[in-house]
Structure formats: C-alpha cells, structure tokens
Amino acid sequence: LDEIGEMEFVTQGKLLRVLQEKKVMRLGNDSVIPVDVRIIAASNKSLKTLVSENKFRSDLYYRLNVLQLRLPPLRSRKADIKPLG
C-alpha cells in the first residue's frame, strides 16, 4: 500500500478489521471470504508522528510495524541505478 499515511481514518479502521479478523465481505454479498494476507506499506511521512498527532490509528500502526525497512533514496545509491534500469 503506497502512502498509507494518507489513508482516511475510517478506511484505516476497515483495514485493521480485515487484518485482525482475516475475513472480508464483498459489497452486496453476505458471504464471508477468509483471507490470509501480508501487507507491505510505504509512507514518506513518519507514521509514528502521525499517530502522536491523531492522524493515524495507533492500533493499525502497531499491527503493521512488525518489520521496518528503511530504503535510502536512489540519489544516495547511484551505483544501484544501472542494475535497476
């Protein structure tokens, strides 16, 4: 999920519910679909700061923050540009 920090608060709650219950329902359908997913999320903002500003749900933050990967920008890894091209 790209720019998860921009996600609406209500949508954050829906995502959290899916992650906790491991179930989804299609719109207009009563059948429950079990899901087993792993989420990779990205943000250019500090989610921890957004949590402290009450702009991001703390329970979703801790659910997603199992493994943090910090990737430096390509401008600081110029040797990586050619293999990626």
QUIWO-V255113 format. One record per helix or strand of 3 or more residues. SS is the DSSP state (a for helix, b for strand). FROM is the first residue (numbers start at 0). TO is the last residue. If there is no record, write none. Layout:
# QUIWO-V255113
ss = {SS	SS}
from = {FROM	FROM}
to = {TO	TO}
This chain:
# QUIWO-V255113
ss = {a	a	b	b	a	a	a	a}
from = {3	8	22	31	46	57	73	78}
to = {5	20	24	33	51	63	75	83}
